[in-house]
Amino acid sequence: MTERAVKHVRRFLGQRLRALRKQRALSQERLGKGSGLSGKFIGEVERGEKSISIDSLYRVSVALEVPLRDLTDVGDKNSTVPTEEAEKIFALVSGRRRPEDVRKAYNVLRAMFSRAS
């Protein structure tokens, strides 16, 4: 395996970790505390800057309440990691918004993407 492939796996794992953490509305600091790690280290792993041991990864999966394979299965064709742009869109609409505003945003996006097809 090349160094490039290792970086790809580390980046994918970091993106998966970030997506699961955000789905659970946890800060990096809170996830770190729940898994016995620092919030700074969680951020470094999410950005693909640091490798994480299997022991620490297991503690993170317990803190996230997900099976370890949900974090590690980089070959799963059905799993998707949101792009940075998708995360930004999600952050915009997932804040304290009225349900009707979320529906309007969804309808705008749906109309845009149905025209693009």
Helices and strands as residue ranges (DSSP letters): H 3-23, H 28-35, H 39-46, H 54-64, H 68-72, H 84-94, H 99-116
